[in-house]
């Protein structure tokens, strides 16, 4: 098989951590197996909320070419190397994002575009590029791909991890701001060879807004899990004698554990004997206000927090759990960690409105669905599964229902989209 080169544009990229980098890094890991050799264009910013060198090592072991832009780092930090900053509170997130979205369109990374386009000159001079794959957010990545596509006559594919114009968390200060965003997105979609989204709901929303697109212009490639991660993590698994409920990921935007905390507190008040059997693990960054809630409710001896840990360690914690929990406040948000929950093959409590995600969960025969803010229903779900755990009768997940979400299979789908974009350009 003759290999082709794909330029991958991704501002968020290892050694940055958190879920935003995992989709693209796993695509890059497996693309060479399907005839595509990735050449990465990414940032060189040393400031972020979390870092995970293991994600970068995984790619470097496969000799992936990674080009980092030449920002003047002295303007960012006087320190050498990566510098972790604290994850902002909900209030600060809201104010900060509104200010930045008022000044910069499509997002705060617009300034990075200049450095990326400069670095691309080196990439194209040193490599034969056959296609461009760009992932967003930030949607500045899409603008860069559009410009390079025109400059070098190369087709590009868009990978939407979140909605752009119709994103419920985006702020438009005036009608002009939103109209400008619509104009940008329309231009990007018109020029794209292919568009990929992660859910059918996302696809429908884009099709409804941009009538020039047809059903075949947009493909769905969901998030997934890497089977190799679970095989590797299994080596260090240590099962607890307690009933372990685990949540993995950051509570960003309007995600919140407060209803879950209320449910746990109410359950212990009603059935104090459960307290000695129960252990709750919150894996990842947890804001200070939630730590205070845990302490206020007297749950500090039950709820264990880890802070940010390496991805493979997070996977290990999923395997060690008896039950996995998370909440989603609307049908648009689709956390990537849900698919790793699938890979762990554990029963789940999902606090969410009906969505593509809940339909997938129900197909596993191992999930209980509650409203995201229904503490009583969450409490009942915990008690239900606890009672089954006591008699060793926790539900078994239907493994066939999750096989299609394995990262390698999803990358094979992506390789076909890339081939299509080159063949029919």
C-alpha positions as CSV (number, residue, x, y, z in Angstrom):
1,X,0.0,0.0,0.0
2,X,1.3,3.4,-1.0
3,X,1.4,5.8,1.9
4,X,0.0,9.3,1.6
5,X,0.9,12.2,3.9
6,X,-1.8,14.1,5.8
7,X,-1.1,17.4,7.5
8,X,-2.9,17.4,10.9
9,X,-3.6,20.8,12.3
10,X,-4.3,20.7,16.1
11,X,-3.6,23.5,18.5
12,X,-4.4,21.3,21.5
13,X,-1.9,18.4,21.3
14,X,0.3,16.4,23.7
15,X,2.1,17.0,26.0
16,X,-1.0,18.9,26.8
17,X,-3.4,16.7,28.7
18,X,-7.2,16.5,29.2
19,X,-9.7,15.0,26.8
20,X,-9.4,17.6,24.0
21,X,-6.1,16.1,22.8
22,X,-6.9,12.4,22.9
23,X,-9.2,12.1,19.9
24,X,-6.6,13.5,17.5
25,X,-3.6,11.8,19.1
26,X,-5.3,8.4,18.8
27,X,-6.2,9.1,15.1
28,X,-2.5,10.0,14.5
29,X,-1.4,6.8,16.3
30,X,-3.3,4.5,14.1
31,X,-3.5,6.3,10.7
32,X,-0.1,4.8,9.4
33,X,-1.8,1.3,9.6
34,X,-4.3,2.5,7.0
35,X,-1.9,4.1,4.5
36,X,-1.8,7.6,5.9
37,X,1.3,9.1,7.4
38,X,0.5,12.1,9.7
39,X,2.6,15.3,9.8
40,X,1.5,17.4,12.7
41,X,1.3,21.2,12.9
42,X,0.7,22.3,16.5
43,X,1.4,25.0,19.1
44,X,4.4,25.5,21.3
45,X,2.7,27.1,24.2
46,X,4.1,26.0,27.6
47,X,1.0,27.0,29.6
48,X,-1.9,24.7,30.1
49,X,-4.1,23.2,32.8
50,X,-2.5,19.7,32.6
51,X,0.3,17.8,30.9
52,X,0.8,14.1,30.1
53,X,4.1,13.2,28.5
54,X,2.9,9.6,28.0
55,X,0.5,10.7,25.3
56,X,3.4,12.4,23.4
57,X,5.8,9.4,24.0
58,X,3.2,7.1,22.3
59,X,3.5,9.1,19.1
60,X,7.2,9.7,19.2
61,X,7.7,6.0,19.5
62,X,6.0,5.7,16.1
63,X,8.3,8.5,14.6
64,X,5.5,10.9,13.9
65,X,6.7,14.2,12.5
66,X,5.6,17.0,14.8
67,X,6.2,20.7,13.9
68,X,5.6,23.2,16.6
69,X,5.1,26.9,15.9
70,X,7.7,29.6,16.8
71,X,5.8,31.8,19.2
72,X,7.9,34.1,21.2
73,X,7.6,32.2,24.5
74,X,9.3,35.0,26.4
75,X,6.1,36.9,26.1
76,X,4.2,34.0,27.6
77,X,6.4,32.9,30.5
78,X,9.9,33.4,31.8
79,X,10.1,29.8,33.0
80,X,11.5,27.0,30.9
81,X,9.4,24.0,30.0
82,X,5.7,23.5,30.5
83,X,3.9,25.4,33.3
84,X,0.6,24.2,34.7
85,X,-2.0,26.7,35.6
86,X,-5.0,26.3,37.8
87,X,-8.3,25.3,36.3
88,X,-10.6,28.4,36.5
89,X,-13.7,28.6,38.6
90,X,-17.1,28.5,36.7
91,X,-17.5,32.3,37.3
92,X,-14.0,33.0,35.9
93,X,-14.6,30.7,33.0
94,X,-17.7,32.5,32.0
95,X,-16.3,36.1,32.4
96,X,-13.0,35.2,30.7
97,X,-14.7,33.4,27.7
98,X,-17.1,36.3,27.2
99,X,-14.4,38.9,27.1
100,X,-12.3,36.9,24.7
101,X,-15.2,35.9,22.4
102,X,-16.1,39.6,22.2
103,X,-12.7,40.7,21.1
104,X,-11.5,37.6,19.1
105,X,-13.3,35.7,16.4
106,X,-13.7,32.7,16.1
107,X,-11.8,32.2,19.3
108,X,-8.9,33.3,21.5
109,X,-6.4,31.2,19.4
110,X,-6.9,33.5,16.3
111,X,-3.5,35.0,17.2
112,X,-1.9,31.6,16.7
113,X,-2.9,31.5,13.0
114,X,0.0,33.7,12.0
115,X,2.6,31.4,13.6
116,X,0.9,28.3,12.2
117,X,0.9,29.6,8.6
118,X,4.5,30.6,8.9
119,X,5.5,27.1,10.1
120,X,3.4,25.5,7.4
121,X,5.8,27.0,4.8
122,X,8.5,24.8,6.3
123,X,6.3,21.7,6.4
124,X,5.3,22.0,2.7
125,X,8.9,22.6,1.7
126,X,10.0,19.4,3.5
127,X,7.0,17.1,2.9
128,X,4.7,16.1,0.1
129,X,1.3,16.8,1.6
130,X,-1.8,15.0,0.0
131,X,-4.5,16.2,2.3
132,X,-5.2,18.3,5.4
133,X,-7.1,17.2,8.5
134,X,-8.0,19.9,11.0
135,X,-9.7,19.4,14.3
136,X,-11.6,22.0,16.4
137,X,-12.1,23.7,18.8
138,X,-10.3,26.0,18.6
139,X,-12.0,26.9,15.3
140,X,-9.0,28.9,14.3
141,X,-7.6,25.5,13.2
142,X,-10.3,25.5,10.5
143,X,-9.3,28.9,9.3
144,X,-5.7,27.8,9.0
145,X,-6.7,24.7,7.0
146,X,-8.8,26.8,4.6
147,X,-6.0,29.2,3.9
148,X,-3.4,26.5,3.4
149,X,-5.8,24.5,1.2
150,X,-6.1,27.5,-1.2
151,X,-2.4,28.3,-1.0
152,X,-1.2,24.8,-1.8
153,X,-4.2,23.4,-3.7
154,X,-4.7,20.6,-1.1
155,X,-8.2,19.3,0.0
156,X,-9.0,19.5,3.7
157,X,-11.3,17.6,6.1
158,X,-13.0,19.2,9.1
159,X,-13.2,17.3,12.4
160,X,-15.8,18.9,14.7
161,X,-15.4,17.9,18.3
162,X,-17.9,20.5,19.3
163,X,-20.4,22.7,17.5
164,X,-19.3,26.1,16.4
165,X,-22.0,28.7,15.7
166,X,-24.7,26.7,17.5
167,X,-22.5,25.8,20.5
168,X,-24.7,26.6,23.6
169,X,-21.6,27.7,25.5
170,X,-20.5,30.3,23.0
171,X,-21.2,34.0,23.7
172,X,-22.0,36.5,21.0
173,X,-21.9,40.1,22.3
174,X,-23.9,41.5,19.4
175,X,-25.8,40.2,16.3
176,X,-22.8,41.3,14.3
177,X,-20.6,38.9,16.2
178,X,-22.9,35.9,15.5
179,X,-23.4,36.9,11.9
180,X,-19.6,37.1,11.4
181,X,-19.3,33.6,13.0
182,X,-21.9,32.3,10.6
183,X,-20.1,33.8,7.6
184,X,-16.8,32.2,8.7
185,X,-18.3,28.8,9.3
186,X,-20.3,28.9,6.0
187,X,-17.1,29.7,4.1
188,X,-15.2,26.9,5.8
189,X,-17.9,24.3,5.1
190,X,-18.3,25.4,1.5
191,X,-14.6,24.9,0.8
192,X,-14.1,21.7,2.8
193,X,-13.7,18.4,1.0
194,X,-15.4,16.4,3.8
195,X,-16.8,17.2,7.3
196,X,-16.8,14.9,10.3
197,X,-18.8,15.2,13.5
198,X,-19.1,13.0,16.6
199,X,-22.9,12.6,16.9
200,X,-26.0,12.5,14.7
201,X,-27.5,15.4,16.6
202,X,-24.4,17.6,15.7
203,X,-24.8,16.5,12.1
204,X,-28.5,17.5,12.0
205,X,-27.8,20.9,13.5
206,X,-25.2,21.8,10.9
207,X,-27.4,20.5,8.1
208,X,-30.4,22.5,9.4
209,X,-28.3,25.7,9.5
210,X,-26.4,25.4,6.2
211,X,-28.9,24.2,3.5
212,X,-26.2,24.0,0.8
213,X,-24.9,20.9,2.5
214,X,-26.5,17.5,1.9
215,X,-26.6,14.3,4.0
216,X,-23.5,12.8,2.3
217,X,-21.3,15.8,3.0
218,X,-21.1,15.0,6.7
219,X,-19.9,11.8,8.2
220,X,-20.2,10.7,11.9
221,X,-17.1,9.3,13.6
222,X,-17.7,9.3,17.3
223,X,-15.2,9.4,20.1
224,X,-13.8,6.0,21.2
225,X,-11.5,4.0,23.4
226,X,-8.1,2.6,22.7
227,X,-8.1,-1.2,23.5
228,X,-4.3,-1.1,23.9
229,X,-4.7,1.4,26.8
230,X,-7.0,-1.0,28.7
231,X,-4.6,-3.9,28.1
232,X,-1.7,-1.9,29.4
233,X,-3.6,-0.5,32.4
234,X,-4.8,-4.0,33.4
235,X,-1.3,-4.9,34.5
236,X,-1.5,-2.5,37.5
237,X,-5.1,-2.9,38.5
238,X,-5.8,-3.3,42.3
239,X,-9.4,-4.1,43.2
240,X,-10.8,-2.6,46.4
241,X,-13.0,-4.6,48.8
242,X,-15.3,-1.6,48.8
243,X,-18.1,-0.7,46.4
244,X,-16.3,1.8,44.2
245,X,-18.1,4.4,42.1
246,X,-15.8,6.4,39.8
247,X,-16.1,9.6,37.8
248,X,-13.4,10.6,35.4
249,X,-13.0,14.1,33.8
250,X,-13.3,17.8,34.5
251,X,-16.5,19.5,35.5
252,X,-16.4,22.3,33.0
253,X,-19.1,24.7,31.8
254,X,-22.4,23.6,33.4
255,X,-21.2,20.1,34.3
256,X,-21.5,19.6,38.1
257,X,-21.3,16.9,40.7
258,X,-23.5,18.7,43.2
259,X,-26.6,16.5,42.6
260,X,-24.5,13.4,42.9
261,X,-23.1,14.7,46.2
262,X,-26.6,15.3,47.4
263,X,-27.6,11.8,46.4
264,X,-24.7,10.2,48.3
265,X,-25.3,12.3,51.4
266,X,-29.0,11.4,51.4
267,X,-28.3,7.7,51.0
268,X,-25.8,7.6,53.9
269,X,-28.2,9.5,56.1
270,X,-30.9,6.9,55.3
271,X,-28.7,3.9,55.4
272,X,-25.6,4.6,57.6
273,X,-24.4,1.0,57.3
274,X,-23.5,1.6,53.6
275,X,-20.9,4.2,54.5
276,X,-18.2,1.6,55.4
277,X,-18.7,-0.2,52.1
278,X,-18.7,2.9,49.8
279,X,-15.8,4.6,48.1
280,X,-16.2,7.3,45.5
281,X,-13.3,8.3,43.3
282,X,-13.2,11.6,41.3
283,X,-10.5,11.3,38.8
284,X,-9.1,14.6,37.3
285,X,-9.1,18.3,38.1
286,X,-11.7,19.3,40.7
287,X,-12.5,22.9,41.3
288,X,-12.1,24.3,44.9
289,X,-15.9,25.0,45.3
290,X,-16.6,21.2,44.8
291,X,-13.9,20.3,47.3
292,X,-15.6,22.6,49.8
293,X,-19.0,20.9,49.1
294,X,-17.5,17.5,49.8
295,X,-16.2,18.8,53.1
296,X,-19.4,20.6,54.0
297,X,-21.5,17.5,53.5
298,X,-19.1,15.4,55.6
299,X,-18.1,13.1,52.7
300,X,-14.3,13.6,52.8
301,X,-13.7,10.1,54.1
302,X,-15.8,8.6,51.3
303,X,-15.0,10.7,48.3
304,X,-11.4,10.4,47.1
305,X,-9.9,13.0,44.7
306,X,-6.8,12.5,42.6
307,X,-6.3,15.7,40.7
308,X,-5.0,15.3,37.1
309,X,-3.3,12.0,36.5
310,X,-1.8,10.4,33.4
311,X,-4.3,9.0,31.0
312,X,-3.2,5.4,31.5
313,X,-3.7,5.8,35.3
314,X,-7.2,7.2,34.6
315,X,-8.0,4.1,32.5
316,X,-6.7,2.0,35.4
317,X,-9.1,3.7,37.8
318,X,-12.0,3.0,35.4
319,X,-11.1,-0.7,35.4
320,X,-10.9,-0.8,39.2
321,X,-14.4,0.7,39.6
322,X,-17.5,-1.3,40.2
323,X,-19.7,1.4,38.7
324,X,-19.0,4.5,36.6
325,X,-21.0,7.8,36.9
326,X,-21.2,11.0,35.0
327,X,-23.7,13.8,34.3
328,X,-24.5,15.7,31.1
329,X,-26.9,18.7,31.3
330,X,-28.1,18.7,27.7
331,X,-28.2,16.5,24.6
332,X,-25.5,18.4,22.8
333,X,-22.5,17.7,25.1
334,X,-20.9,14.4,24.4
335,X,-17.9,13.9,26.8
336,X,-15.2,11.7,25.3
337,X,-14.8,10.0,28.6
338,X,-18.1,8.3,28.0
339,X,-16.5,6.1,25.3
340,X,-13.7,5.1,27.7
341,X,-16.4,4.2,30.2
342,X,-17.6,1.8,27.4
343,X,-14.1,0.4,27.0
344,X,-14.0,-0.3,30.8
345,X,-17.1,-2.6,30.4
346,X,-18.6,-1.4,33.7
347,X,-22.2,-0.7,34.7
348,X,-23.0,3.0,34.5
349,X,-25.2,5.6,36.1
350,X,-25.7,8.4,33.5
351,X,-27.4,11.6,34.7
352,X,-28.5,13.1,31.4
353,X,-31.5,14.0,29.2
354,X,-32.3,11.6,26.3
355,X,-29.6,11.8,23.6
356,X,-27.4,9.8,21.3
357,X,-25.2,9.1,24.3
358,X,-28.0,7.6,26.4
359,X,-29.2,5.5,23.5
360,X,-25.7,4.0,23.2
361,X,-25.5,3.5,27.0
362,X,-28.9,1.6,27.0
363,X,-27.7,-0.6,24.2
364,X,-25.0,-2.0,26.5
365,X,-27.6,-3.4,28.9
366,X,-25.5,-2.1,31.7
367,X,-26.7,1.5,32.3
368,X,-29.2,3.3,34.5
369,X,-30.3,6.7,33.1
370,X,-31.6,9.5,35.4
371,X,-32.3,13.2,34.9
372,X,-29.1,15.2,35.4
373,X,-30.5,17.1,38.4
374,X,-32.6,14.4,40.0
375,X,-30.7,13.6,43.2
376,X,-33.4,11.1,44.4
377,X,-33.2,9.1,41.2
378,X,-29.4,9.1,41.5
379,X,-29.6,7.9,45.1
380,X,-32.0,5.1,44.1
381,X,-29.6,4.0,41.3
382,X,-26.7,3.9,43.6
383,X,-28.6,1.8,46.1
384,X,-29.9,-0.5,43.3
385,X,-26.4,-1.3,42.1
386,X,-25.0,-1.5,45.6
387,X,-27.5,-4.2,46.5
388,X,-26.5,-6.1,43.4
389,X,-22.8,-5.7,44.2
390,X,-23.4,-7.2,47.6
391,X,-24.6,-10.4,46.1
392,X,-22.2,-10.3,43.2
393,X,-24.9,-9.7,40.6
394,X,-23.8,-6.4,39.0
395,X,-25.1,-6.3,35.3
396,X,-22.7,-7.4,32.6
397,X,-22.1,-5.1,29.7
398,X,-22.9,-6.4,26.2
399,X,-19.4,-6.3,24.7
400,X,-20.6,-6.6,21.1
401,X,-22.4,-3.2,21.5
402,X,-19.1,-1.4,22.2
403,X,-16.7,-2.9,19.7
404,X,-17.5,-0.3,17.0
405,X,-16.1,2.4,19.3
406,X,-12.6,1.0,19.3
407,X,-10.1,3.7,18.2
408,X,-8.4,1.6,15.5
409,X,-11.7,0.9,13.8
410,X,-12.7,4.6,14.0
411,X,-9.3,5.5,12.5
412,X,-10.0,3.2,9.6
413,X,-13.2,5.1,8.9
414,X,-11.2,8.4,9.0
415,X,-8.7,6.9,6.5
416,X,-11.5,6.2,4.1
417,X,-12.7,9.8,4.4
418,X,-9.2,11.0,3.7
419,X,-9.0,8.7,0.6
420,X,-12.3,10.0,-0.6
421,X,-11.3,13.6,-0.3
422,X,-8.2,13.0,-2.4
423,X,-9.9,10.7,-5.0
424,X,-12.8,13.0,-5.7
425,X,-11.3,16.4,-5.3
